């Protein structure tokens, strides 16, 4: 019987692995079934654009049929169970798919860290529907606001997602001349935490130029329907910040469907432990992308949960699935950091970009680089024409 390969997830890791597997596998060696909740691949690192302009949806969603070959089967559904003994994946509508080798690439979900009221009251930004919901809440709130009583928007978490979210909301405000006040809240002492001070400073300048208030050094300790509360330890009173729209981008954790899969996982985040070849504690299960903690050269180091890392890993993971099907040795993968590019609305900052003579830069070069990265990825998984058509909206 032909070896059955199953890939779960249509993010960067899943879509990229499907593409790489199909390019590597020989005729008759294996059959692929691709399972995903959505029948499209979302260019997630550009989903914040839909906060400003939901019509960008057509440019950042790619139908799976444009990615996979006709020979591969696609099953739409959310994974409900993975039986590693019988090697069966079951979806939420009862569909079952048998596998010889399974690649888990379901991404991550937002971590709320047990903060009281936060999950119930905050938007997150993990998908297209999230971005559209943020847009709609801001639009409807702005319609009722005045200059003397503006919409108060709080974005919690000043990492990459939080900065880009705040930037898009500022662009919406400026485009529509809407009475909106935006506050970016970060519990640590600096935005874009744990990164080079040079890029932190460049980002801070652009955020402040966009008339976004930055609050650092106080964690959100609680949220309700009208306010978030900062600080509030045993010996101090918390500070109340009222809001009309609240967005939380403060961290990631494993998807709930992974919790019960019988492979070794991190106890806190439920992300799957994987070797540098993406194998897990089960010889027939691989894991990649945000789903996994992928070992690197240093035993204590794991690959970062970034789009860039997922793109790179997917090429090797797809090839390893084909190698596993034919019983060949697997390849190891090590993440190569090629730099960071972050948008703040129409502005952008690039840092440590491989091949560039300047370590940190903005302006037109950074903006064009940001567009080119998205365009290249879209062209890679779909077509050059689709990539080029998306360039102006990235």
N, C-alpha and C positions, 0 to 999 in steps of 0.2 A: 504493500500500500504506500502511496506517496506521502511523504512527511508533511504533516499539517502544522503550519506556522500561523499563530494568531498575534496580532498587534492590537492593543487596546489604547485608544486615545488618538486625537487628531490635532494635538498641538505641534509645536516645533519638533519635539522628540519623536512623536508618533508619525507625523507626516514625512519627516526627513528619513526615518528608518524604513518606512514603506518604500519610498523612492529608492533608497540605497539597496534594499533587499532585492527589489525587482531588477535593478541594474546588475546585481551580482549573481543571482541564482541562475542555474542552468536549466534548460528545458527538461521538464519531467522530474526535476530534483525535489521540488516542494510546491505546495499550494498555500496561498496566503488568504487569510480572512482578516479583514480590518474592522474592528468594532469601535464605535464612538457614539456618544450621546448626540452629537451634532453631525449633520451631513456636509459640513464644510470645515475647512481649516481657517482659524482666525489668526491674523497677524497681530498677536497679542501686544507686542511692544509698541504698536501704533493705535491700540484701541482707545486711548485717551482722546484721540482726534474726534471720536464720535460724541464726546461730551459737548464739544463746540458745535459740530455739524453732523447729526445722525446720518445724513445722506452719504457720508464716507463709507458706510457699511458695504456698499458694492465693491469698494476698492480693497477692503481689508478682510473680506471673506472669500475663500476660494473653494468651490464645490469639490468634494472628494473625487468625483469622476474626472476632474481635470488633473488630478494628481496620480491616482493609481492606474494601472493598466487594466484593460478589459478582462484579462484573465483572473485578476484578483477579485474576491467577493467582498462586498461591504455590507455590514449589518449595523443598522442604526438602533442604539439603545444604550442605556446606562447599566454598567455592570452591577449585578445584585449579589453574585456569589462566584467565587473561584474555588473549585474542588481540586486541590493539588494531588490528591490520591488517585482520582479517576481522570484527572487532566481534562476538566470541563469548565468552561466559562458560561455562566447563565446571566442573561440580561433581565431588566426589570419587567419585560413583557413575557417572560418565560422561555424565550429562545435560548437554546443550548448549542454551544460550539465546542467540539473536541479539539484538543491540541496535542502536538508532540513537544513543541516549544512555544512558550508564551512570553511576549514582551509587554510589561506594564509601563505605560507612558501616559498616565491619566492626569499628570500635572499636580497641582497643589490647590489648596483653598486658603482662605484668609485666617490667620491666627488672631484671636481676640484676647488671648492670655488671661482669660477668666475675669476680665474687667467688667464690673457690674453694669448691665444695661447697654453695653456697647454693641453687641451683636444684634440686639433687638431694634436699635435706633439708628444705626449707621449704614450707609451704603458701602459696598466694597467695589473693587474694580478688577474682577477676574474674568469678565466676559463681555460680549457685546450688549446683552440685555442690561448689565450693570451700568454701562456707559450711557445707554439711552434713558435709563431711569434717573440717573443723575441730571442729565440734560432736562428732562421733563420737570423734575422738581425745581430746578433753578429757574426754568422758563416760567412756570406757573407762579412761583414765589415773586419773581421780578415783576410780573404783571400787576401785582397788588402793592408793590413797594413804592416808596417815594424817596427823594433825596434826604429828607429829614428822618425817614424810617426805612433804611435800606435793608436788603436781604443780607443776613449774616451767614456766611459759609465758613465752616471749619473743616480743614483737611488734616487728619491725624496721621502722623508719620511723614518725615521729610527724607525718605529714601527716594530712589528713582521714580517709583510710581506716584508718590505723594507730590513730588516736585512737578512732574509732568501733568498731573491732574490739576493742581492749582494753576499752572500756566494756561491750560485750556479754558478753565473757568474765567480767568482774567481776559483771555481773547474773546470769549463770548460776551463778557461785560462790555468790553470796548467796542465790539462790533455793533451791539444793540444799544449802546449808551445806557445800559441798565444800572440802576442803583444797587450795586452789590459790593459788599466788603468781604474780603477773603483773608483768613488767618491760617497760616501753616504752623502746626504745633508739633514739636519734636521733643521727646523726653530727654534725649541726650543733649550735650552742650553745643553741638554744631549740626547743621544740616548735612545731608549725605554722609552720615556717620561712618567713622572708621576708614575714611578715604583721605587722599592727599589734601593738605590745607590749601594748596594752589587751586585745585578744582572746586573745593568748597567755597573759596572766596569768589571765584568767577561765577558760580551758581548763585550765591547770595546777592551779588551785584545785580544780576539779571532778574532775580525774583523781586528784589526791592524796586528796581526800575519798572516792573510790571504792577507796582502799587499793591503788593501782597505783603501783609504783615507777617513777620516771622517771630514765633515764640519758641525758644529752646530752653532746656534745663528743667522742665516740669512735665512729669508723666501724667497722662489722663488716668485718673483713678476711678472714675465713675461717669456714667452718662444716663440721662433720662430723656424724655421727649422734647425738652426745651433747652437743655444745657449740658455741657460737659464740665467736669470738675478736675482741676489740676492740683497735684500734690495732695496734702491732707494726711500726713503721717500722724503718729501718736501725739506729737507735741506741736502740731501746726494745723491751722485751719486751711481747708481747701479753697481754691479760688474758682469762682463760677464764671463760665463763659457761655452766654446764650447763643443759640444758633437757630437758623431756619432750615439749613441743609447741612448734614454731617456726613463726611466721607472718611472711612478708615482704611489705611493702606499700610498698617504697621508691622506686618510680618506674614510668614507662610507656615502652613502645617500640612500634613498628609490628607488626602481625600478620604472621606469616611468609608468608601467601598474597599479600601486597602486594609483597614484595621483588622479584618478577620481572615485575611489571606495568610496561609500557614507558611510564611517565610520570616526570617529574622528582620525586625524593624527597630527603629529607635523608639524607646518607651514613651517619650514625651510627644514627639511629632508624628509618629507612625509612618515616617518615611522609611523606605526599604533600604537595608544595607546591601550594597552591591560592590563587587570587585571592579577593578579597572577594565575588565572585559565585559562588565555588566551582568555577570552571573550572580545569583543569589544563593541562599542556603539550600534552595531546591535546584537540582541540576537542570530542570526543565523550565525554569522561570528566570527571565532576565528583567532588569529594571533600569530605567533611564530618565533623564530630565529631572524636574522638580519632584517626581515620585520617589526618587532614589537619593541616597547619600553615596555617591560613587567615589571609591577610594582613589587617591592620587599617589604620587611617588612617596610622599611622607605618610606614614601609617596613620598619623593623626589628622591628616588633611583630606578634605573632600572637595569635589568640584562645586563651583558656585552655582546657585539656582538662577541662572540667567539665560536669556534667549541665545546669546552667543555660545555658551557652553552646550546647550541642547543641540544647536545646529551642528557643532563640531562632533559631538558624541553620536548623533544620529547616523552619520556616515559609517562609523565603525560598528555601531550596533546592528545596523541593517546587514552589513557584510558578515558579522558574526552569526546572525540568524541563518544565513545561507551556509556558512561554514559548519554550524551545528547540524544542519540538515544532512550534510554530506559526511559528517564525522571528522572534519578537519580541525586542526588547532585553531583556537580563537586568538584574536588580536587584542592587545591592550591599548588603552587610550589615556592620554594625558592632556588636560585642558591647556590651551595656549591663549593667554590673555592678549587680545589684539587691540585693547583700548576700550574706552567708554565714550558714548555720545548721548547726551541728554538734552531733550528739548524743554524750553520754557516758553510755551506758546509758539510764536513764530521765530523766536531766538533759539540758539542751541550752543552748547559747550561741548567740546571734544577734549579728551585727556588721554595721554599715553597711547595714541594711535600708532600702530606699527607702521614704520616707513615715513612718518611725518617728522620734520626737523624741529618743530615747536611742540613742547610738551603739552601745554594747555592753550587752546585757542577757541575763539567764537566767531561771530560774524558770518559772512557768506560761505566761507570754506566749511565751517561746522554745519551750517544748515544744509548745504549740498551733500555733505557726507552722510548726514542723517537720512536724507531722502534716498541716497544711493544704496545704503545698507538695506532698507526696506525693499527697494526696487530689485536689488540683486536676489534677495531671498524669494520674493514672489516669482521672479523669472525662473529661479532654480526649481521650485516645486510645481510651477504651472507652465508659463510660457513667457518669452521675451515681450510679446505684445501686451500681455496683462501687466507685466512689471512696469513697462514704459508708461502705460495709461494711468498707473497709480502714482507716478512720480510727483505730480503737482500737488497731491493731497497728503503727502507724507510729511 
